[in-house]
Amino acid sequence: MHSTLIVARMEPGADADVAALFNDFDATRMPHLMGTRRRQLFSFRGLYFHLQDFDQDNGGRLIEEAKSDPRFVRISEDLKPFIAPYDPATWRSPADAMAARFYSWEAPA
């Protein structure tokens, strides 16, 4: 499994609004089209963490293909009142907000 973690800033108290937007989004075919197996959202002191798990690392190809889908465009716009880039000066796409994994461990089978 491959995971990505997006870090951004979130408006205080926006948890329920953001969760509702993703609940509606995840009820569509979009997660399947992007190869998403699991999505988890976390908040901590004004920060937003979006952990997304995929069956495999496809180099972001499926997400790039999905970015022009109206559902993807819509959720991106709908999230704007609640989610802001961690560093607006360097943000151009979600890739600019992805944390770099520097350690991983799994329990033996």
Backbone atoms as SQL, in Angstrom:
CREATE TABLE atoms (id INTEGER PRIMARY KEY, chain TEXT, resi INTEGER, resn TEXT, atom TEXT, x REAL, y REAL, z REAL);
INSERT INTO atoms VALUES
  (1, 'A', 1, 'MET', 'N', 0.844, -1.167, 0.000),
  (2, 'A', 1, 'MET', 'CA', 0.000, 0.000, 0.000),
  (3, 'A', 1, 'MET', 'C', 0.896, 1.239, 0.000),
  (4, 'A', 2, 'HIS', 'N', 0.469, 2.265, -0.682),
  (5, 'A', 2, 'HIS', 'CA', 1.172, 3.542, -0.765),
  (6, 'A', 2, 'HIS', 'C', 0.321, 4.603, -0.075),
  (7, 'A', 3, 'SER', 'N', 0.964, 5.489, 0.671),
  (8, 'A', 3, 'SER', 'CA', 0.239, 6.544, 1.388),
  (9, 'A', 3, 'SER', 'C', 0.800, 7.910, 1.045),
  (10, 'A', 4, 'THR', 'N', -0.076, 8.915, 1.088),
  (11, 'A', 4, 'THR', 'CA', 0.356, 10.302, 0.999),
  (12, 'A', 4, 'THR', 'C', -0.253, 11.052, 2.174),
  (13, 'A', 5, 'LEU', 'N', 0.458, 12.078, 2.622),
  (14, 'A', 5, 'LEU', 'CA', -0.017, 12.904, 3.720),
  (15, 'A', 5, 'LEU', 'C', 0.088, 14.359, 3.296),
  (16, 'A', 6, 'ILE', 'N', -1.051, 15.014, 3.193),
  (17, 'A', 6, 'ILE', 'CA', -1.098, 16.435, 2.847),
  (18, 'A', 6, 'ILE', 'C', -1.252, 17.222, 4.141),
  (19, 'A', 7, 'VAL', 'N', -0.446, 18.267, 4.289),
  (20, 'A', 7, 'VAL', 'CA', -0.487, 19.135, 5.462),
  (21, 'A', 7, 'VAL', 'C', -0.913, 20.523, 5.004),
  (22, 'A', 8, 'ALA', 'N', -1.904, 21.085, 5.693),
  (23, 'A', 8, 'ALA', 'CA', -2.389, 22.422, 5.361),
  (24, 'A', 8, 'ALA', 'C', -2.881, 23.083, 6.645),
  (25, 'A', 9, 'ARG', 'N', -3.440, 24.268, 6.492),
  (26, 'A', 9, 'ARG', 'CA', -4.035, 24.975, 7.632),
  (27, 'A', 9, 'ARG', 'C', -5.554, 24.854, 7.522),
  (28, 'A', 10, 'MET', 'N', -6.216, 24.742, 8.674),
  (29, 'A', 10, 'MET', 'CA', -7.666, 24.591, 8.667),
  (30, 'A', 10, 'MET', 'C', -8.291, 25.618, 9.612),
  (31, 'A', 11, 'GLU', 'N', -9.399, 26.189, 9.172),
  (32, 'A', 11, 'GLU', 'CA', -10.145, 27.133, 10.000),
  (33, 'A', 11, 'GLU', 'C', -10.625, 26.427, 11.265),
  (34, 'A', 12, 'PRO', 'N', -10.515, 27.090, 12.413),
  (35, 'A', 12, 'PRO', 'CA', -11.007, 26.479, 13.652),
  (36, 'A', 12, 'PRO', 'C', -12.494, 26.122, 13.541),
  (37, 'A', 13, 'GLY', 'N', -12.827, 24.939, 14.015),
  (38, 'A', 13, 'GLY', 'CA', -14.214, 24.497, 14.015),
  (39, 'A', 13, 'GLY', 'C', -14.735, 23.988, 12.690),
  (40, 'A', 14, 'ALA', 'N', -13.870, 23.859, 11.696),
  (41, 'A', 14, 'ALA', 'CA', -14.311, 23.431, 10.363),
  (42, 'A', 14, 'ALA', 'C', -14.331, 21.919, 10.179),
  (43, 'A', 15, 'ASP', 'N', -13.990, 21.174, 11.201),
  (44, 'A', 15, 'ASP', 'CA', -13.911, 19.712, 11.081),
  (45, 'A', 15, 'ASP', 'C', -15.166, 19.102, 10.466),
  (46, 'A', 16, 'ALA', 'N', -16.316, 19.454, 10.999),
  (47, 'A', 16, 'ALA', 'CA', -17.571, 18.849, 10.528),
  (48, 'A', 16, 'ALA', 'C', -17.859, 19.233, 9.077),
  (49, 'A', 17, 'ASP', 'N', -17.587, 20.473, 8.700),
  (50, 'A', 17, 'ASP', 'CA', -17.820, 20.904, 7.317),
  (51, 'A', 17, 'ASP', 'C', -16.912, 20.150, 6.347),
  (52, 'A', 18, 'VAL', 'N', -15.643, 20.039, 6.706),
  (53, 'A', 18, 'VAL', 'CA', -14.685, 19.343, 5.840),
  (54, 'A', 18, 'VAL', 'C', -15.043, 17.863, 5.751),
  (55, 'A', 19, 'ALA', 'N', -15.395, 17.255, 6.876),
  (56, 'A', 19, 'ALA', 'CA', -15.790, 15.844, 6.873),
  (57, 'A', 19, 'ALA', 'C', -17.014, 15.619, 5.995),
  (58, 'A', 20, 'ALA', 'N', -17.984, 16.526, 6.056),
  (59, 'A', 20, 'ALA', 'CA', -19.191, 16.385, 5.229),
  (60, 'A', 20, 'ALA', 'C', -18.857, 16.477, 3.747),
  (61, 'A', 21, 'LEU', 'N', -17.961, 17.386, 3.377),
  (62, 'A', 21, 'LEU', 'CA', -17.563, 17.502, 1.965),
  (63, 'A', 21, 'LEU', 'C', -16.913, 16.209, 1.478),
  (64, 'A', 22, 'PHE', 'N', -16.019, 15.656, 2.287),
  (65, 'A', 22, 'PHE', 'CA', -15.370, 14.410, 1.875),
  (66, 'A', 22, 'PHE', 'C', -16.326, 13.223, 1.932),
  (67, 'A', 23, 'ASN', 'N', -17.275, 13.229, 2.852),
  (68, 'A', 23, 'ASN', 'CA', -18.267, 12.162, 2.891),
  (69, 'A', 23, 'ASN', 'C', -19.039, 12.114, 1.574),
  (70, 'A', 24, 'ASP', 'N', -19.458, 13.278, 1.092),
  (71, 'A', 24, 'ASP', 'CA', -20.174, 13.333, -0.186),
  (72, 'A', 24, 'ASP', 'C', -19.267, 12.935, -1.348),
  (73, 'A', 25, 'PHE', 'N', -18.033, 13.422, -1.340),
  (74, 'A', 25, 'PHE', 'CA', -17.068, 13.121, -2.404),
  (75, 'A', 25, 'PHE', 'C', -16.764, 11.621, -2.453),
  (76, 'A', 26, 'ASP', 'N', -16.550, 11.029, -1.271),
  (77, 'A', 26, 'ASP', 'CA', -16.184, 9.614, -1.209),
  (78, 'A', 26, 'ASP', 'C', -17.354, 8.693, -1.536),
  (79, 'A', 27, 'ALA', 'N', -18.566, 9.214, -1.558),
  (80, 'A', 27, 'ALA', 'CA', -19.735, 8.421, -1.940),
  (81, 'A', 27, 'ALA', 'C', -19.861, 8.309, -3.464),
  (82, 'A', 28, 'THR', 'N', -19.008, 9.041, -4.204),
  (83, 'A', 28, 'THR', 'CA', -19.012, 8.970, -5.667),
  (84, 'A', 28, 'THR', 'C', -17.982, 7.940, -6.126),
  (85, 'A', 29, 'ARG', 'N', -17.778, 7.852, -7.423),
  (86, 'A', 29, 'ARG', 'CA', -16.763, 6.941, -7.981),
  (87, 'A', 29, 'ARG', 'C', -15.358, 7.524, -7.921),
  (88, 'A', 30, 'MET', 'N', -15.231, 8.776, -7.474),
  (89, 'A', 30, 'MET', 'CA', -13.924, 9.424, -7.502),
  (90, 'A', 30, 'MET', 'C', -12.838, 8.672, -6.735),
  (91, 'A', 31, 'PRO', 'N', -13.084, 8.177, -5.514),
  (92, 'A', 31, 'PRO', 'CA', -12.007, 7.441, -4.851),
  (93, 'A', 31, 'PRO', 'C', -11.500, 6.271, -5.699),
  (94, 'A', 32, 'HIS', 'N', -12.420, 5.550, -6.323),
  (95, 'A', 32, 'HIS', 'CA', -12.025, 4.433, -7.183),
  (96, 'A', 32, 'HIS', 'C', -11.191, 4.923, -8.367),
  (97, 'A', 33, 'LEU', 'N', -11.617, 6.009, -8.988),
  (98, 'A', 33, 'LEU', 'CA', -10.887, 6.540, -10.148),
  (99, 'A', 33, 'LEU', 'C', -9.483, 6.997, -9.772),
  (100, 'A', 34, 'MET', 'N', -9.320, 7.467, -8.543),
  (101, 'A', 34, 'MET', 'CA', -8.008, 7.932, -8.094),
  (102, 'A', 34, 'MET', 'C', -7.179, 6.814, -7.464),
  (103, 'A', 35, 'GLY', 'N', -7.770, 5.644, -7.288),
  (104, 'A', 35, 'GLY', 'CA', -7.047, 4.535, -6.670),
  (105, 'A', 35, 'GLY', 'C', -7.013, 4.610, -5.150),
  (106, 'A', 36, 'THR', 'N', -7.866, 5.424, -4.560),
  (107, 'A', 36, 'THR', 'CA', -7.891, 5.599, -3.106),
  (108, 'A', 36, 'THR', 'C', -8.537, 4.396, -2.434),
  (109, 'A', 37, 'ARG', 'N', -7.846, 3.847, -1.428),
  (110, 'A', 37, 'ARG', 'CA', -8.380, 2.730, -0.646),
  (111, 'A', 37, 'ARG', 'C', -8.915, 3.200, 0.699),
  (112, 'A', 38, 'ARG', 'N', -8.277, 4.260, 1.247),
  (113, 'A', 38, 'ARG', 'CA', -8.703, 4.773, 2.547),
  (114, 'A', 38, 'ARG', 'C', -8.285, 6.237, 2.644),
  (115, 'A', 39, 'ARG', 'N', -9.155, 7.032, 3.277),
  (116, 'A', 39, 'ARG', 'CA', -8.853, 8.438, 3.534),
  (117, 'A', 39, 'ARG', 'C', -9.096, 8.695, 5.018),
  (118, 'A', 40, 'GLN', 'N', -8.161, 9.377, 5.660),
  (119, 'A', 40, 'GLN', 'CA', -8.319, 9.770, 7.049),
  (120, 'A', 40, 'GLN', 'C', -7.943, 11.238, 7.175),
  (121, 'A', 41, 'LEU', 'N', -8.757, 11.996, 7.896),
  (122, 'A', 41, 'LEU', 'CA', -8.515, 13.416, 8.102),
  (123, 'A', 41, 'LEU', 'C', -8.251, 13.656, 9.585),
  (124, 'A', 42, 'PHE', 'N', -7.237, 14.478, 9.866),
  (125, 'A', 42, 'PHE', 'CA', -6.868, 14.799, 11.238),
  (126, 'A', 42, 'PHE', 'C', -6.698, 16.305, 11.363),
  (127, 'A', 43, 'SER', 'N', -6.927, 16.817, 12.554),
  (128, 'A', 43, 'SER', 'CA', -6.638, 18.225, 12.821),
  (129, 'A', 43, 'SER', 'C', -5.854, 18.321, 14.118),
  (130, 'A', 44, 'PHE', 'N', -5.009, 19.350, 14.178),
  (131, 'A', 44, 'PHE', 'CA', -4.219, 19.588, 15.379),
  (132, 'A', 44, 'PHE', 'C', -3.800, 21.050, 15.399),
  (133, 'A', 45, 'ARG', 'N', -4.346, 21.809, 16.330),
  (134, 'A', 45, 'ARG', 'CA', -3.958, 23.204, 16.552),
  (135, 'A', 45, 'ARG', 'C', -3.900, 24.033, 15.268),
  (136, 'A', 46, 'GLY', 'N', -4.986, 23.983, 14.522),
  (137, 'A', 46, 'GLY', 'CA', -5.076, 24.778, 13.304),
  (138, 'A', 46, 'GLY', 'C', -4.459, 24.143, 12.078),
  (139, 'A', 47, 'LEU', 'N', -3.924, 22.937, 12.230),
  (140, 'A', 47, 'LEU', 'CA', -3.352, 22.222, 11.090),
  (141, 'A', 47, 'LEU', 'C', -4.303, 21.119, 10.649),
  (142, 'A', 48, 'TYR', 'N', -4.234, 20.795, 9.385),
  (143, 'A', 48, 'TYR', 'CA', -5.069, 19.791, 8.732),
  (144, 'A', 48, 'TYR', 'C', -4.137, 18.744, 8.146),
  (145, 'A', 49, 'PHE', 'N', -4.423, 17.488, 8.413),
  (146, 'A', 49, 'PHE', 'CA', -3.634, 16.372, 7.888),
  (147, 'A', 49, 'PHE', 'C', -4.577, 15.450, 7.122),
  (148, 'A', 50, 'HIS', 'N', -4.265, 15.209, 5.890),
  (149, 'A', 50, 'HIS', 'CA', -5.105, 14.400, 5.002),
  (150, 'A', 50, 'HIS', 'C', -4.273, 13.188, 4.584),
  (151, 'A', 51, 'LEU', 'N', -4.546, 12.056, 5.224),
  (152, 'A', 51, 'LEU', 'CA', -3.834, 10.811, 4.944),
  (153, 'A', 51, 'LEU', 'C', -4.654, 9.992, 3.968),
  (154, 'A', 52, 'GLN', 'N', -4.042, 9.665, 2.850),
  (155, 'A', 52, 'GLN', 'CA', -4.735, 8.921, 1.806),
  (156, 'A', 52, 'GLN', 'C', -3.904, 7.689, 1.468),
  (157, 'A', 53, 'ASP', 'N', -4.545, 6.521, 1.476),
  (158, 'A', 53, 'ASP', 'CA', -3.885, 5.252, 1.159),
  (159, 'A', 53, 'ASP', 'C', -4.353, 4.757, -0.197),
  (160, 'A', 54, 'PHE', 'N', -3.395, 4.222, -0.957),
  (161, 'A', 54, 'PHE', 'CA', -3.640, 3.705, -2.296),
  (162, 'A', 54, 'PHE', 'C', -3.143, 2.270, -2.378),
  (163, 'A', 55, 'ASP', 'N', -3.728, 1.496, -3.293),
  (164, 'A', 55, 'ASP', 'CA', -3.260, 0.124, -3.493),
  (165, 'A', 55, 'ASP', 'C', -1.794, 0.081, -3.885),
  (166, 'A', 56, 'GLN', 'N', -1.399, 1.040, -4.712),
  (167, 'A', 56, 'GLN', 'CA', -0.024, 1.058, -5.205),
  (168, 'A', 56, 'GLN', 'C', 0.403, 2.483, -5.511),
  (169, 'A', 57, 'ASP', 'N', 1.711, 2.671, -5.606),
  (170, 'A', 57, 'ASP', 'CA', 2.243, 3.981, -5.968),
  (171, 'A', 57, 'ASP', 'C', 2.237, 4.073, -7.484),
  (172, 'A', 58, 'ASN', 'N', 1.366, 4.903, -8.004),
  (173, 'A', 58, 'ASN', 'CA', 1.291, 5.058, -9.461),
  (174, 'A', 58, 'ASN', 'C', 1.900, 6.388, -9.895),
  (175, 'A', 59, 'GLY', 'N', 2.738, 6.948, -9.019),
  (176, 'A', 59, 'GLY', 'CA', 3.395, 8.195, -9.349),
  (177, 'A', 59, 'GLY', 'C', 2.446, 9.375, -9.433),
  (178, 'A', 60, 'GLY', 'N', 1.255, 9.243, -8.854),
  (179, 'A', 60, 'GLY', 'CA', 0.290, 10.324, -8.894),
  (180, 'A', 60, 'GLY', 'C', -0.461, 10.420, -10.205),
  (181, 'A', 61, 'ARG', 'N', -0.241, 9.474, -11.104),
  (182, 'A', 61, 'ARG', 'CA', -0.860, 9.513, -12.430),
  (183, 'A', 61, 'ARG', 'C', -2.381, 9.532, -12.346),
  (184, 'A', 62, 'LEU', 'N', -2.983, 8.668, -11.506),
  (185, 'A', 62, 'LEU', 'CA', -4.440, 8.611, -11.418),
  (186, 'A', 62, 'LEU', 'C', -5.020, 9.903, -10.854),
  (187, 'A', 63, 'ILE', 'N', -4.334, 10.486, -9.878),
  (188, 'A', 63, 'ILE', 'CA', -4.821, 11.752, -9.324),
  (189, 'A', 63, 'ILE', 'C', -4.702, 12.857, -10.362),
  (190, 'A', 64, 'GLU', 'N', -3.601, 12.877, -11.093),
  (191, 'A', 64, 'GLU', 'CA', -3.441, 13.885, -12.153),
  (192, 'A', 64, 'GLU', 'C', -4.563, 13.771, -13.180),
  (193, 'A', 65, 'GLU', 'N', -4.915, 12.545, -13.537),
  (194, 'A', 65, 'GLU', 'CA', -6.002, 12.332, -14.500),
  (195, 'A', 65, 'GLU', 'C', -7.350, 12.770, -13.915),
  (196, 'A', 66, 'ALA', 'N', -7.528, 12.594, -12.609),
  (197, 'A', 66, 'ALA', 'CA', -8.810, 12.922, -11.970),
  (198, 'A', 66, 'ALA', 'C', -8.978, 14.418, -11.722),
  (199, 'A', 67, 'LYS', 'N', -7.885, 15.180, -11.727),
  (200, 'A', 67, 'LYS', 'CA', -7.957, 16.596, -11.362),
  (201, 'A', 67, 'LYS', 'C', -8.867, 17.420, -12.258),
  (202, 'A', 68, 'SER', 'N', -9.125, 16.959, -13.476),
  (203, 'A', 68, 'SER', 'CA', -10.004, 17.717, -14.366),
  (204, 'A', 68, 'SER', 'C', -11.469, 17.273, -14.253),
  (205, 'A', 69, 'ASP', 'N', -11.734, 16.225, -13.480),
  (206, 'A', 69, 'ASP', 'CA', -13.102, 15.763, -13.285),
  (207, 'A', 69, 'ASP', 'C', -13.878, 16.835, -12.512),
  (208, 'A', 70, 'PRO', 'N', -15.101, 17.149, -12.921),
  (209, 'A', 70, 'PRO', 'CA', -15.885, 18.193, -12.236),
  (210, 'A', 70, 'PRO', 'C', -16.059, 17.948, -10.737),
  (211, 'A', 71, 'ARG', 'N', -16.112, 16.691, -10.311),
  (212, 'A', 71, 'ARG', 'CA', -16.260, 16.389, -8.880),
  (213, 'A', 71, 'ARG', 'C', -15.008, 16.777, -8.101),
  (214, 'A', 72, 'PHE', 'N', -13.841, 16.545, -8.720),
  (215, 'A', 72, 'PHE', 'CA', -12.570, 16.923, -8.092),
  (216, 'A', 72, 'PHE', 'C', -12.449, 18.442, -8.033),
  (217, 'A', 73, 'VAL', 'N', -12.796, 19.094, -9.132),
  (218, 'A', 73, 'VAL', 'CA', -12.753, 20.558, -9.189),
  (219, 'A', 73, 'VAL', 'C', -13.692, 21.140, -8.140),
  (220, 'A', 74, 'ARG', 'N', -14.887, 20.574, -8.007),
  (221, 'A', 74, 'ARG', 'CA', -15.887, 21.072, -7.066),
  (222, 'A', 74, 'ARG', 'C', -15.416, 20.953, -5.625),
  (223, 'A', 75, 'ILE', 'N', -14.874, 19.784, -5.240),
  (224, 'A', 75, 'ILE', 'CA', -14.455, 19.651, -3.836),
  (225, 'A', 75, 'ILE', 'C', -13.274, 20.563, -3.555),
  (226, 'A', 76, 'SER', 'N', -12.408, 20.758, -4.529),
  (227, 'A', 76, 'SER', 'CA', -11.284, 21.677, -4.341),
  (228, 'A', 76, 'SER', 'C', -11.797, 23.088, -4.052),
  (229, 'A', 77, 'GLU', 'N', -12.802, 23.512, -4.786),
  (230, 'A', 77, 'GLU', 'CA', -13.402, 24.839, -4.564),
  (231, 'A', 77, 'GLU', 'C', -14.165, 24.889, -3.247),
  (232, 'A', 78, 'ASP', 'N', -14.923, 23.830, -2.944),
  (233, 'A', 78, 'ASP', 'CA', -15.729, 23.800, -1.722),
  (234, 'A', 78, 'ASP', 'C', -14.870, 23.811, -0.455),
  (235, 'A', 79, 'LEU', 'N', -13.637, 23.302, -0.551),
  (236, 'A', 79, 'LEU', 'CA', -12.750, 23.264, 0.613),
  (237, 'A', 79, 'LEU', 'C', -12.067, 24.605, 0.887),
  (238, 'A', 80, 'LYS', 'N', -12.022, 25.487, -0.095),
  (239, 'A', 80, 'LYS', 'CA', -11.277, 26.741, 0.047),
  (240, 'A', 80, 'LYS', 'C', -11.656, 27.588, 1.259),
  (241, 'A', 81, 'PRO', 'N', -12.928, 27.675, 1.652),
  (242, 'A', 81, 'PRO', 'CA', -13.235, 28.475, 2.847),
  (243, 'A', 81, 'PRO', 'C', -12.680, 27.872, 4.147),
  (244, 'A', 82, 'PHE', 'N', -12.324, 26.596, 4.112),
  (245, 'A', 82, 'PHE', 'CA', -11.924, 25.896, 5.320),
  (246, 'A', 82, 'PHE', 'C', -10.447, 25.526, 5.367),
  (247, 'A', 83, 'ILE', 'N', -9.853, 25.246, 4.205),
  (248, 'A', 83, 'ILE', 'CA', -8.484, 24.739, 4.126),
  (249, 'A', 83, 'ILE', 'C', -7.632, 25.725, 3.336),
  (250, 'A', 84, 'ALA', 'N', -6.461, 26.053, 3.882),
  (251, 'A', 84, 'ALA', 'CA', -5.529, 26.955, 3.201),
  (252, 'A', 84, 'ALA', 'C', -4.154, 26.294, 3.141),
  (253, 'A', 85, 'PRO', 'N', -3.349, 26.623, 2.136),
  (254, 'A', 85, 'PRO', 'CA', -2.003, 26.049, 2.061),
  (255, 'A', 85, 'PRO', 'C', -1.203, 26.337, 3.331),
  (256, 'A', 86, 'TYR', 'N', -0.373, 25.396, 3.694),
  (257, 'A', 86, 'TYR', 'CA', 0.510, 25.588, 4.849),
  (258, 'A', 86, 'TYR', 'C', 1.452, 26.750, 4.590),
  (259, 'A', 87, 'ASP', 'N', 2.005, 26.786, 3.376),
  (260, 'A', 87, 'ASP', 'CA', 2.899, 27.874, 2.972),
  (261, 'A', 87, 'ASP', 'C', 2.408, 28.427, 1.643),
  (262, 'A', 88, 'PRO', 'N', 1.562, 29.445, 1.666),
  (263, 'A', 88, 'PRO', 'CA', 0.983, 29.978, 0.427),
  (264, 'A', 88, 'PRO', 'C', 2.023, 30.447, -0.588),
  (265, 'A', 89, 'ALA', 'N', 3.198, 30.843, -0.121),
  (266, 'A', 89, 'ALA', 'CA', 4.228, 31.352, -1.031),
  (267, 'A', 89, 'ALA', 'C', 4.790, 30.263, -1.944),
  (268, 'A', 90, 'THR', 'N', 4.718, 29.003, -1.496),
  (269, 'A', 90, 'THR', 'CA', 5.309, 27.919, -2.297),
  (270, 'A', 90, 'THR', 'C', 4.271, 26.966, -2.876),
  (271, 'A', 91, 'TRP', 'N', 2.990, 27.126, -2.506),
  (272, 'A', 91, 'TRP', 'CA', 1.977, 26.172, -2.927),
  (273, 'A', 91, 'TRP', 'C', 1.508, 26.437, -4.353),
  (274, 'A', 92, 'ARG', 'N', 1.575, 25.380, -5.193),
  (275, 'A', 92, 'ARG', 'CA', 1.053, 25.425, -6.549),
  (276, 'A', 92, 'ARG', 'C', 0.072, 24.277, -6.799),
  (277, 'A', 93, 'SER', 'N', 0.244, 23.185, -6.058),
  (278, 'A', 93, 'SER', 'CA', -0.630, 22.019, -6.194),
  (279, 'A', 93, 'SER', 'C', -0.536, 21.201, -4.910),
  (280, 'A', 94, 'PRO', 'N', -1.415, 20.205, -4.723),
  (281, 'A', 94, 'PRO', 'CA', -1.336, 19.378, -3.515),
  (282, 'A', 94, 'PRO', 'C', 0.038, 18.740, -3.314),
  (283, 'A', 95, 'ALA', 'N', 0.768, 18.505, -4.383),
  (284, 'A', 95, 'ALA', 'CA', 2.106, 17.922, -4.249),
  (285, 'A', 95, 'ALA', 'C', 3.018, 18.814, -3.414),
  (286, 'A', 96, 'ASP', 'N', 2.783, 20.122, -3.430),
  (287, 'A', 96, 'ASP', 'CA', 3.598, 21.049, -2.654),
  (288, 'A', 96, 'ASP', 'C', 3.274, 21.005, -1.164),
  (289, 'A', 97, 'ALA', 'N', 2.220, 20.300, -0.795),
  (290, 'A', 97, 'ALA', 'CA', 1.817, 20.207, 0.605),
  (291, 'A', 97, 'ALA', 'C', 1.995, 18.806, 1.165),
  (292, 'A', 98, 'MET', 'N', 2.627, 17.910, 0.400),
  (293, 'A', 98, 'MET', 'CA', 2.783, 16.527, 0.850),
  (294, 'A', 98, 'MET', 'C', 4.005, 16.379, 1.745),
  (295, 'A', 99, 'ALA', 'N', 3.758, 15.780, 2.886),
  (296, 'A', 99, 'ALA', 'CA', 4.843, 15.511, 3.817),
  (297, 'A', 99, 'ALA', 'C', 5.748, 14.423, 3.238),
  (298, 'A', 100, 'ALA', 'N', 7.023, 14.476, 3.585),
  (299, 'A', 100, 'ALA', 'CA', 7.987, 13.470, 3.131),
  (300, 'A', 100, 'ALA', 'C', 8.131, 12.396, 4.204),
  (301, 'A', 101, 'ARG', 'N', 7.877, 11.162, 3.821),
  (302, 'A', 101, 'ARG', 'CA', 8.035, 10.054, 4.773),
  (303, 'A', 101, 'ARG', 'C', 9.531, 9.821, 4.966),
  (304, 'A', 102, 'PHE', 'N', 9.943, 9.733, 6.217),
  (305, 'A', 102, 'PHE', 'CA', 11.356, 9.460, 6.479),
  (306, 'A', 102, 'PHE', 'C', 11.570, 8.213, 7.319),
  (307, 'A', 103, 'TYR', 'N', 10.475, 7.521, 7.682),
  (308, 'A', 103, 'TYR', 'CA', 10.584, 6.263, 8.405),
  (309, 'A', 103, 'TYR', 'C', 9.272, 5.508, 8.265),
  (310, 'A', 104, 'SER', 'N', 9.364, 4.201, 8.129),
  (311, 'A', 104, 'SER', 'CA', 8.180, 3.361, 8.035),
  (312, 'A', 104, 'SER', 'C', 8.480, 2.023, 8.697),
  (313, 'A', 105, 'TRP', 'N', 7.494, 1.472, 9.390),
  (314, 'A', 105, 'TRP', 'CA', 7.624, 0.169, 10.021),
  (315, 'A', 105, 'TRP', 'C', 6.316, -0.568, 9.899),
  (316, 'A', 106, 'GLU', 'N', 6.378, -1.872, 9.695),
  (317, 'A', 106, 'GLU', 'CA', 5.186, -2.721, 9.659),
  (318, 'A', 106, 'GLU', 'C', 5.432, -3.941, 10.517),
  (319, 'A', 107, 'ALA', 'N', 4.388, -4.395, 11.182),
  (320, 'A', 107, 'ALA', 'CA', 4.481, -5.615, 11.982),
  (321, 'A', 107, 'ALA', 'C', 4.721, -6.800, 11.057),
  (322, 'A', 108, 'PRO', 'N', 5.540, -7.748, 11.478),
  (323, 'A', 108, 'PRO', 'CA', 5.759, -8.935, 10.666),
  (324, 'A', 108, 'PRO', 'C', 4.467, -9.720, 10.477),
  (325, 'A', 109, 'ALA', 'N', 4.355, -10.366, 9.355),
  (326, 'A', 109, 'ALA', 'CA', 3.139, -11.148, 9.056),
  (327, 'A', 109, 'ALA', 'C', 3.021, -12.358, 9.948);
